[in-house]
Amino acid sequence: MRDAHKRRKAEMIEHLENCMEYKNGAENAIARARRLGEPAPEIIPHPDDIVIASDGTISFVKPSSQPHNTAWYEARKRMADANEEIAESRKDALRRPALARFYHYEIAYARRITAMTEYTFPTR
């Protein structure tokens, strides 16, 4: 029981860190575009739609209109694409052992995307 609790806590901390990193990166990309006089990038989920409470609870402001609903499904599509990338990177790592380390980084990145998306956009 204690090990399961520790694992769950570690997963929650990792998810929180991933979400904070994503949100900060997205906010920086928007700020950079504004500084350069460029249109803000369309980021899904938008950092303003990710709410991180002081207790570490993360929530997503769910779709309230058709455009938001579209964004929701686009995020789920992105997760499916990331899962495909994981499968392809695994195959590539086996085919090209000299580049396996690179492919493992790709797999780790795609897993972060899928974990964050699943947590933020749970299956209805």
N, C-alpha and C positions, 0 to 999 in steps of 0.2 A: 504494500500500500504506500509506504513511504517513497519508494523508488518511482512509482507512478505519479505521485504528487510532485516530486522533483522534476520529472520529465515534463509534466504538464506546465509547471511554472517556467521551466527553461524555454518551452515552446512559446508560451505567452510573451516572455521577455524578448525572444527572437522576433516574434511577429510585431511587437511594439516597435522595436528598433527598425525593422524593415519598413513599417508604415511611416515612421518619423523620417527615415532617410528618403523614402519616396516623396513624401509631402514637401520636405525641404528642397529636394531636387526640382520638383515641379514648380514650387514657388520661385526658386532661383531662375528657372528657365523663363517664366513669365516676366519676372523683373528685368532680366537681361533683354528680352525682346522690347520691353517698354523703353529701356535706356537707349536702345539702338533705333527707336522709332519704328520698330517692326510690329506687325500684328501679333498678339499673344498666341502662342501655340494652343491648339485644341487638345487638351490633356484629359484623358478619361482613366480613372476618375479624376475630376478636378480637385486640386488640393483643398479648396473651400468646402467640398462635399465630404471630406474626411474629418471627423471630430474626434480628437484625442482628449479625453477627460483627465483631470488631475490624478485620478486613481488608476490611470493606465487603460481604462476602458476605451475601445475604439468602436466608433459607429459610422455608418455611412448614411447621409441624408438621401433616403430612397427617392426614386423617381416620382415626380408629382405632375408631370406633363408628358406628352408624347415625345418631345425631344429628349427628356431625361430617361424615359423608358428605352428609347433607342440607344442612349449611352450605356444603360445597364446591360443590354444585350450585346453591345459592342465589347464591353469589358469581359463578358462571358466568352465571347468569340476569341478575344485575346488570350484568355486562359486556355482554351482549346488549342490555339496555335502554339502556345508555350509547351503544352503537353506533347504536341507533334515534334517540336524542336528537341525536347528531351529524348524522345525515341530516336530521332535521326542522329543526334549527337552521340548517343550510346553506340549506334551502329558504326558511325565514323571513327569513334575511339578504338573500336575493335579492328576496323580496317586499316587504320593508320596509327599504330602504337606510338610512333615518334611524336605525334601531336595529341596524344591522349590527355595530357595535362590541360591543354587549351580547351578540349572538348568537355572536360570535367568542370572547368570554370563556366562554360556555356550552360551546362546542366544545372549547376548551382544557381546561376542567375535565373534561369527559366523556372526552377523550383520556387524561388522567392516570389516570382510573379504569380505562379499558381496558388501558392499559400496565401499571399496577400489578397488575391482576387477572391478565393474561396471564402476567406474570413470576412472580407468586406462586402462581397456580393453573394451571400449564401444562396444556394439553389432554392427556388421558391417551392 
